[in-house]
Amino acid sequence: MVIVNTCGFIDAAKEESIAAILAAVDFAHERGARVAAVGCLVERYRDELAAELPEVDLWCGLDATPLLAALREAGSGEEGAEGHGAAVPPPRRLRPVASYLKISDGCDRRCAYCAIPLIKGDYETVAAAEILRGARAALAAGAKELVLVGQDTSRWAQPGWGGLERLLAELKALEPAPFWLRLLYLQPDGIDEALLEALSRHSVPYVDVPLQHASGAVLRRMKRRGDGALHLDLLARVRAALPGVAVRSTFIAGFPGETDEDFDELLAFVREAGLAVAGVFPYDAQEGTPAATLPGQVPAALAFARAAQLGEAVDDVAAGFWRALVGRSLDVLIERGAKAGGVAVGRCALQAPDIDGRTLVRGAVVRRGQVVGAVASGSVGYDVEADAGRRNP
Ligand code: SF4
């Protein structure tokens, strides 16, 4: 069975999901396999998808029960099917370097543009015991980094047990140490002094804070708080608590009602904010969200042009952040090892897995999962080049 995990967040993700389903159908049916499409897109558009794509054998939204039942059935069907199971070589398993732990799901915030609450529903925490169990299992399997995720991680708390500060402390005390701990998707108004203190003690110096815009008027229409001045104040507090921190953010260009002045405010903010990396998205109206029917919809071509301009500004500013690392000592977690004379590929603590740049290390004979000391010797965009072994004092 080929399983396609889909996303239904924005149109580009929906199109990519459907393309992946179609590719899976071709691939699987040539080989006599079945196709299951699962996840958020299916949760939201199951009936329409099932009508349009009858070639898919199983549709399964966020409740995995039908998928698990089908897998059990397929597994039991293989028992005794002579030679069939043995003909498929087991997949090559790489030791996990970084492991994601979901600490919450859903969101109560209702930003005007966002379909996630429509898909995922209200905010729910994962219990501390379950998170710790997942962390122990990941570390036992060889993970050297735990990445905590959820739509709104900063508000995690378990009544009678404690909040994020305790969770971070308990996770960081797990064995085998050392490993990196990273937290993604901290909403700006959830970052207080207690959390910054906990991050400074337990996590890598990395803060992922979706700011979305800098114009107070646009943020109000988005049903979000803050403005450029408050964002800068937050970034100053983050940098005071976590010296050298890499700040990642996301922005939307072309939100309904965004004027040239609003966009200029956003551009000016990005040039001042010193971000290490940011995702920039042209506004993409999602059916069922309040923003889709707001007056003042920005023409798509203008939203794309603004997003491109903002993306260039982010690239420029971020290049300065990574260039400034040259000469500094870095620990690099290796994701692809190297033999003598080769170049190993990994990440320093300022780079999150899957979404950020890489650090290329010369002069090290290393294996995947090892951490090597290196000194940054250059940067190319969001990637860092480093030489192993030499350590500055
Ligand atoms: S906080 Fe994030 S997930 Fe929640 S509604 Fe806003 S954009 Fe969507």
Boltz pocket constraint, residues with backbone or C-beta under 6 A from the ligand:
constraints:
  - pocket:
      binder: B
      contacts: [[A, 106], [A, 107], [A, 108], [A, 109], [A, 110], [A, 111], [A, 114], [A, 115], [A, 116], [A, 117], [A, 151], [A, 152], [A, 187]]
      max_distance: 6.0
